[in-house]
Amino acid sequence: MAMTLIQSQTASSASSVSFTSGIDSTYKLYIFKIINIHPASAADFTWQANAAGGSGFNETITSTAFRTYHTEGGTSAGPGYNASGDQAQGTAYQWLGGSVNQDNDESASGELFLFNPSNTTYVKHFYSTLSYVLDSGGPLAYRLDAAGYINTTSAIDEIDFKMSSGNIDDGTIKLYGVG
């Protein structure tokens, strides 16, 4: 399967990065590549969807999150469920990563997969993975994997990425269609 670059956006002290075009019935799989996202201050890196013809990024999401981590000093490591990163029919922005560190040499990178967003029969499934340095209890290498569904049969045609507080200081997000 070939990946086709649809759009690339680079944030520079941006409150959010919105993809408001390019998500349509052309592909059944869309992948967002998140490259070196650097927050202005430590915060959660999140996303939310908007249904075609809708207003606001506030679709209902059910999700679960799983984490793995290892401290820089080697004193602690492990996998586990991350209750802070999931939603049960919530309309909040969905975590890609929690408490991403803002130190000058740190960033977050990963992917968000969105399946068949233009389908009007089924809910919209997604999964994501993000690797970063966690701000609290660290420094520690952290990976958050999340999966779930956007609970609407309406087509999804917009995705917004933002920090839970403060700006995205730097970083690039690329949107690909796979077909």
C-alpha positions as CSV (number, residue, x, y, z in Angstrom):
1,M,0.0,0.0,0.0
2,A,1.3,3.4,-1.0
3,M,1.2,6.4,1.4
4,T,0.4,9.7,-0.2
5,L,1.4,13.0,1.5
6,I,-1.8,15.2,1.6
7,Q,-0.6,18.0,3.9
8,S,2.2,19.0,6.2
9,Q,1.9,21.7,8.9
10,T,4.7,23.1,11.0
11,A,3.8,24.7,14.3
12,S,5.6,27.7,15.7
13,S,4.1,29.0,18.9
14,A,0.7,27.8,17.7
15,S,-2.3,27.2,20.0
16,S,-3.3,24.3,17.7
17,V,-2.7,22.6,14.4
18,S,-5.9,22.0,12.5
19,F,-6.4,19.8,9.5
20,T,-9.7,21.2,8.0
21,S,-9.2,19.8,4.5
22,G,-7.8,16.7,2.9
23,I,-9.8,14.1,4.9
24,D,-12.5,12.7,2.6
25,S,-13.6,9.5,0.9
26,T,-10.4,9.2,-1.2
27,Y,-8.7,6.9,1.3
28,K,-10.0,4.4,3.9
29,L,-7.0,5.0,6.1
30,Y,-5.4,8.3,7.2
31,I,-2.2,8.5,9.1
32,F,-0.9,11.6,11.0
33,K,2.9,11.6,11.5
34,I,3.8,13.6,14.6
35,I,7.4,14.8,14.4
36,N,9.3,16.5,17.2
37,I,6.3,18.3,18.9
38,H,7.8,20.6,21.5
39,P,5.4,22.3,24.0
40,A,6.0,25.8,25.3
41,S,5.4,24.4,28.8
42,A,4.8,20.9,30.1
43,A,1.3,19.8,29.1
44,D,-0.7,16.9,27.6
45,F,-0.6,16.6,23.8
46,T,-4.1,15.9,22.5
47,W,-6.4,15.7,19.5
48,Q,-10.2,15.9,18.7
49,A,-12.4,15.4,15.6
50,N,-15.1,17.3,13.9
51,A,-17.9,15.7,11.9
52,A,-18.7,17.0,8.4
53,G,-20.9,20.0,8.7
54,G,-20.4,20.2,12.4
55,S,-18.9,23.0,14.5
56,G,-16.3,22.7,17.2
57,F,-14.0,19.8,17.9
58,N,-16.2,17.9,20.3
59,E,-17.1,14.4,19.0
60,T,-17.9,11.7,21.5
61,I,-14.9,9.3,22.0
62,T,-14.5,6.0,23.8
63,S,-10.9,5.0,24.3
64,T,-8.3,3.2,26.4
65,A,-4.6,3.9,27.0
66,F,-1.6,1.8,27.8
67,R,1.8,3.1,28.8
68,T,5.4,1.8,29.0
69,Y,8.2,3.7,30.6
70,H,11.8,3.6,31.9
71,T,13.5,6.2,34.1
72,E,16.7,7.8,33.0
73,G,18.5,6.5,36.1
74,G,17.1,2.9,35.6
75,T,15.4,2.9,39.0
76,S,11.9,2.2,37.6
77,A,10.3,0.7,34.5
78,G,7.2,-1.1,33.4
79,P,4.0,-1.3,31.4
80,G,0.5,-0.5,32.7
81,Y,-3.0,0.8,32.1
82,N,-3.2,4.6,32.0
83,A,-6.6,5.7,33.2
84,S,-5.8,9.4,32.6
85,G,-5.5,8.8,28.9
86,D,-8.9,7.2,28.2
87,Q,-12.5,8.4,27.8
88,A,-15.9,6.7,28.3
89,Q,-18.2,8.5,25.9
90,G,-16.3,11.8,26.5
91,T,-16.1,14.8,24.3
92,A,-12.7,16.1,25.7
93,Y,-9.6,16.2,23.5
94,Q,-8.1,12.7,23.4
95,W,-4.6,12.2,24.8
96,L,-1.7,11.4,22.5
97,G,0.6,11.9,25.4
98,G,0.3,13.2,29.0
99,S,2.7,15.7,30.6
100,V,5.1,16.1,27.7
101,N,8.3,17.8,28.9
102,Q,9.3,21.2,27.6
103,D,13.1,21.1,28.1
104,N,15.0,22.4,25.1
105,D,16.3,19.0,24.1
106,E,13.0,17.1,24.4
107,S,10.1,16.5,22.0
108,A,7.3,14.0,21.3
109,S,7.0,11.9,18.1
110,G,4.5,9.3,17.0
111,E,1.4,8.5,14.9
112,L,-2.4,8.7,14.8
113,F,-4.2,6.2,12.6
114,L,-7.8,7.1,11.6
115,F,-9.8,4.4,9.8
116,N,-12.5,5.1,7.2
117,P,-13.5,8.5,8.4
118,S,-15.9,9.2,5.5
119,N,-18.0,6.1,6.1
120,T,-21.5,6.9,7.2
121,T,-22.5,3.4,8.4
122,Y,-20.0,2.7,11.2
123,V,-18.2,4.5,14.1
124,K,-14.7,5.7,13.3
125,H,-11.9,3.6,14.8
126,F,-8.4,5.0,15.7
127,Y,-5.2,4.1,17.4
128,S,-2.2,6.2,18.3
129,T,1.3,5.8,19.7
130,L,3.5,8.6,21.0
131,S,7.0,8.5,22.4
132,Y,8.3,11.3,24.6
133,V,10.0,12.4,27.8
134,L,7.5,12.6,30.7
135,D,7.6,15.8,32.7
136,S,6.5,14.4,36.1
137,G,8.5,11.8,38.0
138,G,11.3,11.9,35.5
139,P,13.0,12.3,33.4
140,L,11.8,9.1,31.9
141,A,11.3,7.7,28.5
142,Y,7.5,7.2,28.0
143,R,5.3,5.7,25.4
144,L,1.6,6.0,25.4
145,D,-0.6,3.8,23.1
146,A,-4.3,4.7,22.9
147,A,-7.1,3.2,20.8
148,G,-10.8,3.6,20.5
149,Y,-13.6,5.0,18.4
150,I,-15.3,8.2,17.6
151,N,-18.9,7.4,18.3
152,T,-20.6,8.9,15.3
153,T,-21.8,7.5,12.0
154,S,-21.3,11.0,10.5
155,A,-18.3,11.5,8.3
156,I,-15.2,13.0,10.1
157,D,-13.5,15.6,8.0
158,E,-11.4,17.7,10.4
159,I,-8.8,16.9,13.1
160,D,-7.3,19.3,15.6
161,F,-4.1,18.9,17.7
162,K,-3.2,21.0,20.7
163,M,-1.6,21.0,24.1
164,S,-3.9,20.9,27.1
165,S,-2.4,24.3,28.1
166,G,0.0,26.6,26.4
167,N,1.2,26.5,22.8
168,I,2.9,24.0,20.6
169,D,6.3,25.8,20.5
170,D,7.6,23.8,17.5
171,G,7.0,20.6,15.6
172,T,5.5,19.2,12.4
173,I,2.4,17.1,11.7
174,K,2.0,15.4,8.3
175,L,-1.2,13.9,7.0
176,Y,-1.0,10.9,4.7
177,G,-3.7,8.9,2.9
178,V,-3.0,5.2,2.5
179,G,-4.4,3.2,-0.4
